[in-house]
């Protein structure tokens, strides 16, 4: 699993018990984490870098929903 995703999982906290809700909250958490980085950068090159990283991470999370859900419920 991607080290960036493991860091995000480590910092993620959810109060919900439902696997699906926890997964959806994690997707939102990941999006917002990268969005903050994008907005904090003034350089267009840096913004583009984090936008691409955000998009690739979200694609990975969606493609591997079962593995991510299993990891979140541990």
N, C-alpha and C positions, 0 to 999 in steps of 0.2 A: 504494500500500500504506500502511496505517496507520503513523504515525510510532512509536507504542508498539511495534508488532511489529518494526519495523526496529531499535529499540533492543534489544529482546530478542534478535533474531538476532545483533546485533553482539556481545553479551555471551555468547552461547551457544557452548559448545565440546563437541564430540562426538568420541569415539575410534572410533566404528563406521564402517564403510565402506558398509553397506547403506542405501539411500535410505529404505526403510520404517522401519528401526530408528532412523535419525537423526530422521525426522519424528516418530515416537512419543516419542523422548526430548525433542524440542523441545516437544511438547504437554505433557508432564509438567513440563518446566522452566517453561513459561508458567504452568501451573496453580499450581505451588509458589511462583513469584514473586508472584503475586497473593494467594495464600493467606497468605504472610508479611505482606503489607500489611494484609490483613483482620484477622489476629490481633494486629497491633501497634496497631491503633486501638482506643481505648476508647469513642468515641462510636458510637452505633448508626447514626447518619446516615452517618458515614464508612465504617463497615463495609458498609453497604448499597450505598454508591457503588462500592466496590471489588469487591463481590460481583457487581454488575450488570456492571461493566467486565470482570471475569474471564469471566463467562458469555458476554458478547457477543464477546469476543476468541476464546474457544474455539469458538464457533459459526462465526465467520469463518474460523478456521484449518481447521476440518473441512470447511466448504463449499468452500474453495479449496486443497484438499490438493495438487493438482498444481503450482500456482504456488508454494506454500510449499516443497514438496520441491525444485523447480527452483532456488529462491533459496538453499536450504540447501546444495545441492551445488556451488555456485559457489566 
